[in-house]
Amino acid sequence: MLLMIMPVSIYAQKKSKLIVGGYGEVVLSRNFYSDNVYRYTDPTTYAGQTHGRFDIPHAVIYLGYDFGKGWSMQTEIEFEHLGTGSAVEKEYTEAGEWESEIEQGGEVELEQFWIQKSFMPQLNVRVGHMVVPVGGLNNAHEPLNFFTVYRSEGEYTILPSTWHDTGISLWGQVSDFRYEAMVVAGLDAFMFNRERFIGYGHKSPYEYKVANNYGFAARVDNTTIKNLRMSLSGYFGNSMHNSYPNDMKNTRYADVKGSTFVGAFDFVYNSDYLVIRGNADYGHVSDAATISTIKRNLASSNAPYKKTPVGEAACAVGIESGYDILHLFNVTDKEQKLFIFGRYEYYDSYIPAEDQQDYEYTDVNRIALGLNWYPIPQIAVKAEYSKRFLKSQYNNEPSISIGVAYMGFFNK
């Protein structure tokens, strides 16, 4: 069986009070399309170009502790794309001025920091900064929980990933059902955009997270059928007037709510040799055209908001399947697995309202084919060929990627 680790259940998996774990990925890609920002507005000029990338998408450290009497905590620190860095130097060619330069892109984030009280398996209360498990990818975003080299594009494109926010959560296990209900800080409509829909909405450019509005998320998992988990999840909250400063209440936009809804279904079938995963996600934002106009006007003054418009809806549908072919041969090491896999997904991050312009390059079909080799259960070596199929006026986008990933706990 594939190793399936979810942070919410780590205390049930280990008896040690101190829990140390993590996951990480190293990726090498060759993309047979242009990376120029104008490749969709002038596809003919940028046809036939290629580019390559070496990347460490995620390197994560878990640290948890069981205090006893039902009290526990967990932190998760994530380094994305090698973290970030800057330097200061004295520029003698410019009158000896001190200058600050960005030396390295990326992010360092405290993805989780929560304290939990467990009363019984059916009732646990968690307060702090937590993963919002809306959609299959956010619920199981560790790299051994998907076959592709990078996270599945559809959900990653239209939803925050990994979606984490501060609030309070109630969760528990009742028979074959696991539930979770959360109240978190609301999303920020000014961070929505054309390429990622609400994907940046949980981020804050400030030293704190604005919480003028609250968001409500829920998830239910069912495991009644052997080897099968089926899940429904969703989110709702008003996203307008949730930025700094909160002075739009005194303007003609006072009644604009930016109500944001996400509904998702996902499943995993996991037997000894066959794994199938699927997802279907839909999101809707009210007042999308008005929000887009406000954002465009504010961005002209260098406000820290996303400049491109947001559509009123977005969707993502995907399915992947992998089959372990090593069991067909006389392999003595039963821990080894070699999955041959395929994935298909369709997604559109910008479905416009009637009074909005359409941008058809956001309408994407994608296939991925490849291999996952597990020399031991905690490590996967991945190889993949993928291709994005765009509308006929654009260039399709094929690529080849290889990666190595790990996921596990380090304490004994």
C-alpha positions as CSV (number, residue, x, y, z in Angstrom):
1,M,0.0,0.0,0.0
2,L,1.1,3.6,-0.6
3,L,2.1,5.5,2.4
4,M,-0.7,7.9,3.2
5,I,0.1,10.6,5.8
6,M,-2.2,13.3,6.8
7,P,-1.3,15.9,9.4
8,V,-4.7,15.6,11.1
9,S,-4.1,12.0,12.1
10,I,-0.4,12.1,13.2
11,Y,-1.2,11.6,16.9
12,A,-3.0,8.4,16.2
13,Q,-0.1,7.0,14.2
14,K,2.8,7.6,16.7
15,K,3.1,6.8,20.4
16,S,6.1,9.2,20.9
17,K,5.2,12.5,22.6
18,L,7.6,14.4,20.2
19,I,6.7,14.0,16.6
20,V,9.2,15.1,13.9
21,G,8.4,14.7,10.2
22,G,8.2,16.3,6.8
23,Y,8.2,16.1,3.1
24,G,10.0,17.6,0.1
25,E,10.4,17.5,-3.7
26,V,13.2,18.1,-6.2
27,V,12.1,18.7,-9.8
28,L,13.8,19.1,-13.2
29,S,11.6,20.1,-16.1
30,R,12.0,20.9,-19.8
31,N,9.0,22.9,-21.2
32,F,8.5,22.9,-25.0
33,Y,6.7,26.3,-25.1
34,S,7.6,29.9,-24.5
35,D,7.7,31.4,-21.0
36,N,7.1,34.9,-22.4
37,V,4.2,36.8,-20.8
38,Y,2.9,37.7,-24.2
39,R,2.7,34.1,-25.6
40,Y,-1.1,34.1,-25.4
41,T,-1.6,37.6,-26.9
42,D,0.9,36.9,-29.8
43,P,1.1,33.1,-30.1
44,T,2.7,33.1,-33.6
45,T,5.7,35.1,-32.5
46,Y,6.5,32.8,-29.5
47,A,5.8,29.4,-31.2
48,G,8.5,26.8,-31.1
49,Q,10.4,28.2,-28.1
50,T,11.5,26.1,-25.1
51,H,12.8,26.7,-21.5
52,G,14.0,24.6,-18.6
53,R,13.6,24.8,-14.9
54,F,15.3,23.2,-11.8
55,D,13.2,23.6,-8.7
56,I,12.5,22.5,-5.1
57,P,8.7,23.3,-5.0
58,H,8.3,22.4,-1.3
59,A,10.5,21.4,1.6
60,V,8.5,21.0,4.8
61,I,9.3,20.3,8.4
62,Y,6.6,19.0,10.8
63,L,7.1,19.4,14.6
64,G,4.4,18.2,17.0
65,Y,4.1,17.4,20.7
66,D,1.5,15.5,22.7
67,F,1.3,17.2,26.1
68,G,-1.0,14.5,27.5
69,K,-4.6,14.8,28.9
70,G,-5.8,15.4,25.3
71,W,-3.6,18.4,24.7
72,S,-1.4,18.5,21.6
73,M,0.2,21.0,19.2
74,Q,1.7,21.0,15.7
75,T,3.8,23.4,13.6
76,E,4.6,23.1,10.0
77,I,7.2,25.3,8.3
78,E,7.4,25.3,4.5
79,F,10.1,26.5,2.2
80,E,8.8,27.0,-1.3
81,H,11.1,27.2,-4.3
82,L,14.3,27.4,-2.0
83,G,12.8,30.1,0.2
84,T,13.6,33.7,-0.2
85,G,16.6,35.9,0.3
86,S,17.9,39.5,-0.1
87,A,21.2,41.4,0.3
88,V,22.4,44.9,0.9
89,E,25.4,46.3,-0.8
90,K,27.2,49.7,-1.3
91,E,26.9,50.7,-4.9
92,Y,30.0,52.7,-5.7
93,T,29.0,53.4,-9.3
94,E,25.9,55.2,-8.0
95,A,27.4,57.8,-5.6
96,G,28.1,55.2,-2.9
97,E,24.4,54.6,-2.2
98,W,23.2,51.5,-0.3
99,E,21.0,49.3,-2.4
100,S,18.8,46.3,-1.4
101,E,18.5,43.5,-3.9
102,I,16.5,40.3,-4.1
103,E,18.9,37.5,-4.3
104,Q,16.5,34.6,-4.4
105,G,12.8,34.1,-5.1
106,G,10.5,31.8,-3.2
107,E,8.6,31.9,0.1
108,V,9.0,30.8,3.7
109,E,5.7,30.2,5.4
110,L,4.4,29.0,8.8
111,E,1.8,26.7,7.1
112,Q,0.4,25.3,10.4
113,F,0.6,26.3,14.0
114,W,-2.3,25.0,16.2
115,I,-3.1,23.8,19.6
116,Q,-5.7,21.0,20.0
117,K,-7.8,19.6,22.8
118,S,-9.1,16.0,22.1
119,F,-12.2,15.1,24.2
120,M,-13.0,11.9,22.4
121,P,-12.5,10.5,18.9
122,Q,-15.8,12.1,17.9
123,L,-14.9,15.6,19.2
124,N,-11.7,17.5,18.9
125,V,-11.2,21.3,19.0
126,R,-8.3,22.9,17.2
127,V,-7.3,26.6,17.4
128,G,-4.6,28.3,15.4
129,H,-3.3,28.3,11.8
130,M,-4.5,25.2,9.9
131,V,-4.9,23.6,6.5
132,V,-8.3,24.3,5.1
133,P,-9.2,20.9,3.6
134,V,-11.4,22.0,0.7
135,G,-10.7,19.9,-2.4
136,G,-8.7,16.7,-2.7
137,L,-5.3,18.4,-3.1
138,N,-5.6,20.6,0.0
139,N,-6.7,17.5,2.0
140,A,-3.7,15.4,0.8
141,H,-1.1,17.8,-0.6
142,E,2.0,15.8,0.3
143,P,3.9,14.5,-2.8
144,L,3.3,10.8,-2.3
145,N,-0.4,11.5,-2.4
146,F,-0.4,12.3,-6.2
147,F,1.4,10.7,-9.1
148,T,2.3,13.8,-11.1
149,V,5.6,15.5,-10.6
150,Y,4.0,18.8,-9.6
151,R,0.7,19.1,-7.8
152,S,-2.4,18.5,-9.9
153,E,-2.8,21.6,-12.0
154,G,-6.6,22.0,-11.9
155,E,-7.2,22.4,-8.2
156,Y,-3.8,24.1,-7.7
157,T,-4.8,26.7,-10.3
158,I,-8.3,27.7,-9.1
159,L,-7.9,27.1,-5.3
160,P,-5.4,28.2,-2.7
161,S,-2.7,25.5,-2.4
162,T,-1.8,24.7,0.2
163,W,-4.9,26.5,1.6
164,H,-4.0,27.5,5.2
165,D,-5.6,30.1,7.4
166,T,-6.1,31.1,11.1
167,G,-9.3,30.2,13.0
168,I,-11.0,27.4,14.9
169,S,-11.9,23.9,13.9
170,L,-14.1,21.1,15.2
171,W,-13.4,17.6,13.9
172,G,-14.0,14.0,14.7
173,Q,-14.5,10.4,13.6
174,V,-18.0,8.9,13.9
175,S,-18.1,5.3,12.6
176,D,-17.1,5.4,8.9
177,F,-17.4,9.2,8.7
178,R,-14.9,11.8,9.5
179,Y,-16.1,15.5,9.7
180,E,-14.4,18.9,10.0
181,A,-16.1,22.3,10.4
182,M,-14.0,25.5,10.4
183,V,-14.3,29.2,10.9
184,V,-11.3,31.1,9.5
185,A,-10.4,34.6,8.4
186,G,-12.2,35.4,5.1
187,L,-10.5,35.6,1.7
188,D,-9.5,38.9,0.1
189,A,-11.3,39.6,-3.2
190,F,-8.5,42.1,-4.2
191,M,-6.1,39.1,-4.4
192,F,-8.3,37.2,-6.8
193,N,-7.2,37.2,-10.5
194,R,-7.6,35.8,-13.9
195,E,-4.9,33.1,-13.8
196,R,-5.5,31.7,-10.4
197,F,-9.2,32.6,-9.6
198,I,-9.2,32.7,-5.7
199,G,-5.8,31.0,-5.5
200,Y,-4.1,34.0,-3.9
201,G,-7.1,35.0,-1.8
202,H,-5.8,33.6,1.5
203,K,-2.5,35.4,1.3
204,S,-1.9,38.8,3.0
205,P,0.6,41.4,1.9
206,Y,0.6,42.8,5.4
207,E,2.2,41.7,8.7
208,Y,-1.2,40.3,9.8
209,K,-4.2,38.7,8.2
210,V,-7.2,41.0,7.8
211,A,-10.4,39.4,9.2
212,N,-13.2,41.9,8.7
213,N,-15.1,39.0,7.2
214,Y,-15.1,35.3,8.2
215,G,-15.1,32.2,6.1
216,F,-16.8,28.9,6.8
217,A,-15.4,25.6,5.6
218,A,-16.5,22.0,6.0
219,R,-15.5,18.6,4.9
220,V,-17.0,15.1,5.3
221,D,-15.1,11.9,4.4
222,N,-16.7,8.4,4.1
223,T,-14.8,5.1,4.1
224,T,-17.7,2.6,4.3
225,I,-16.6,0.9,1.1
226,K,-13.4,-1.1,1.4
227,N,-10.3,0.7,0.0
228,L,-12.5,3.7,-1.0
229,R,-12.7,7.2,0.5
230,M,-15.3,9.6,-0.9
231,S,-15.4,13.2,0.3
232,L,-17.5,16.4,0.0
233,S,-16.1,19.8,1.0
234,G,-16.9,23.4,0.6
235,Y,-16.3,27.0,1.6
236,F,-18.4,30.2,1.9
237,G,-17.6,33.7,2.9
238,N,-17.8,37.4,1.8
239,S,-14.5,38.5,0.3
240,M,-15.1,42.2,-0.4
241,H,-14.2,44.7,2.4
242,N,-11.6,42.3,3.7
243,S,-8.5,44.3,2.9
244,Y,-6.6,47.2,4.5
245,P,-7.6,49.9,5.0
246,N,-11.3,49.1,5.4
247,D,-12.6,52.4,4.0
248,M,-14.8,51.1,1.1
249,K,-17.7,51.1,3.5
250,N,-18.0,54.8,2.9
251,T,-18.1,54.6,-0.9
252,R,-20.6,53.6,-3.5
253,Y,-19.1,50.1,-3.2
254,A,-20.4,49.6,0.4
255,D,-23.0,47.0,-0.6
256,V,-20.6,44.9,-2.8
257,K,-20.1,41.6,-1.0
258,G,-18.0,39.5,-3.2
259,S,-19.7,36.4,-1.9
260,T,-17.4,33.4,-2.5
261,F,-18.6,29.8,-2.7
262,V,-16.5,26.7,-3.4
263,G,-17.9,23.1,-3.7
264,A,-15.8,20.1,-4.2
265,F,-16.0,16.3,-4.5
266,D,-13.0,14.0,-4.4
267,F,-12.3,10.3,-3.9
268,V,-9.4,7.9,-3.6
269,Y,-9.5,4.2,-4.3
270,N,-6.4,2.5,-3.0
271,S,-5.9,-1.3,-3.3
272,D,-2.6,-3.3,-3.2
273,Y,-1.9,-2.7,-6.9
274,L,-4.3,-0.1,-8.2
275,V,-4.8,3.5,-7.1
276,I,-7.5,5.8,-8.6
277,R,-8.0,9.4,-7.6
278,G,-10.5,12.0,-8.8
279,N,-11.8,15.5,-8.1
280,A,-14.5,17.9,-9.3
281,D,-14.5,21.5,-8.1
282,Y,-16.6,24.6,-8.8
283,G,-16.2,28.1,-7.5
284,H,-18.3,31.2,-7.8
285,V,-17.7,34.9,-6.9
286,S,-20.5,37.4,-6.9
287,D,-19.9,41.0,-8.1
288,A,-16.9,39.8,-10.1
289,A,-17.0,42.6,-12.7
290,T,-17.3,45.3,-10.1
291,I,-14.4,43.8,-8.0
292,S,-12.3,43.7,-11.2
293,T,-12.9,47.4,-11.9
294,I,-12.1,48.4,-8.3
295,K,-8.9,46.3,-8.3
296,R,-7.7,47.8,-11.6
297,N,-8.2,51.4,-10.3
298,L,-6.4,50.6,-7.0
299,A,-3.5,48.8,-8.6
300,S,-2.7,52.0,-10.6
301,S,-1.5,53.5,-7.3
302,N,0.9,50.5,-6.7
303,A,-1.5,49.0,-4.1
304,P,-0.4,45.4,-3.3
305,Y,-3.3,43.7,-5.1
306,K,-3.6,41.4,-8.2
307,K,-4.2,43.6,-11.3
308,T,-5.9,41.2,-13.7
309,P,-9.7,40.7,-13.5
310,V,-11.4,37.8,-11.7
311,G,-14.2,35.8,-13.4
312,E,-17.5,35.0,-11.7
313,A,-16.7,31.3,-11.8
314,A,-14.0,28.6,-12.2
315,C,-14.0,24.9,-12.4
316,A,-11.6,21.9,-12.3
317,V,-12.2,18.2,-13.0
318,G,-9.5,15.5,-12.9
319,I,-8.9,11.8,-12.6
320,E,-5.7,9.8,-12.4
321,S,-5.0,6.1,-12.1
322,G,-1.8,4.2,-11.4
323,Y,-1.1,0.4,-11.5
324,D,1.9,-1.3,-9.8
325,I,3.5,-3.5,-12.5
326,L,6.2,-4.9,-10.3
327,H,3.8,-7.4,-8.7
328,L,3.6,-9.0,-12.1
329,F,7.2,-10.1,-11.8
330,N,9.2,-12.1,-9.3
331,V,10.5,-9.2,-7.3
332,T,11.9,-10.3,-3.9
333,D,11.7,-6.9,-2.3
334,K,7.9,-6.5,-1.7
335,E,8.3,-2.9,-0.5
336,Q,9.3,-1.8,-3.9
337,K,6.6,-0.5,-6.3
338,L,6.6,0.7,-9.8
339,F,3.4,2.5,-10.8
340,I,2.6,3.4,-14.4
341,F,0.1,6.2,-14.4
342,G,-2.1,8.5,-16.4
343,R,-3.9,11.7,-15.5
344,Y,-6.5,13.8,-17.4
345,E,-7.9,17.1,-16.2
346,Y,-9.9,20.0,-17.4
347,Y,-9.8,23.4,-15.7
348,D,-10.8,27.0,-16.4
349,S,-9.7,29.7,-13.9
350,Y,-11.7,32.5,-15.6
351,I,-15.3,32.0,-16.5
352,P,-16.6,35.5,-17.1
353,A,-19.8,37.1,-16.2
354,E,-22.0,38.4,-19.1
355,D,-20.5,41.9,-18.9
356,Q,-16.9,40.7,-18.8
357,Q,-14.4,40.0,-21.5
358,D,-13.4,36.4,-22.1
359,Y,-9.8,35.2,-22.1
360,E,-9.9,31.8,-23.7
361,Y,-6.3,30.7,-22.9
362,T,-7.5,29.9,-19.3
363,D,-9.6,27.0,-20.8
364,V,-7.2,24.1,-20.5
365,N,-7.3,20.3,-21.1
366,R,-4.2,18.5,-19.8
367,I,-2.9,14.9,-19.9
368,A,0.0,13.4,-18.1
369,L,1.6,10.0,-18.5
370,G,4.5,8.6,-16.5
371,L,6.1,6.4,-13.9
372,N,6.4,6.4,-10.1
373,W,9.1,4.2,-8.6
374,Y,9.0,3.6,-4.8
375,P,12.3,1.9,-3.8
376,I,11.0,2.2,-0.2
377,P,7.6,3.4,0.9
378,Q,8.8,6.9,2.0
379,I,10.5,7.9,-1.3
380,A,9.2,8.2,-4.9
381,V,11.2,8.8,-8.1
382,K,8.8,10.3,-10.7
383,A,9.0,10.8,-14.5
384,E,6.3,12.4,-16.5
385,Y,5.3,13.6,-20.0
386,S,2.5,16.1,-19.9
387,K,0.7,18.3,-22.4
388,R,-1.7,21.2,-22.1
389,F,-4.2,21.5,-24.9
390,L,-5.4,25.1,-25.4
391,K,-7.9,26.6,-27.8
392,S,-6.9,26.4,-31.5
393,Q,-5.6,30.0,-31.7
394,Y,-2.9,29.3,-29.0
395,N,0.1,27.0,-28.9
396,N,-0.2,23.7,-27.0
397,E,2.2,23.3,-24.1
398,P,4.1,20.0,-23.7
399,S,6.7,19.3,-21.1
400,I,8.9,16.6,-19.6
401,S,9.6,16.4,-15.9
402,I,11.4,14.2,-13.5
403,G,11.4,14.5,-9.7
404,V,12.4,12.9,-6.4
405,A,10.1,13.2,-3.4
406,Y,10.1,12.0,0.2
407,M,7.5,12.0,3.0
408,G,7.6,10.5,6.4
409,F,8.4,10.8,10.2
410,F,11.9,10.9,11.5
411,N,11.4,10.1,15.2
412,K,11.2,6.5,16.6
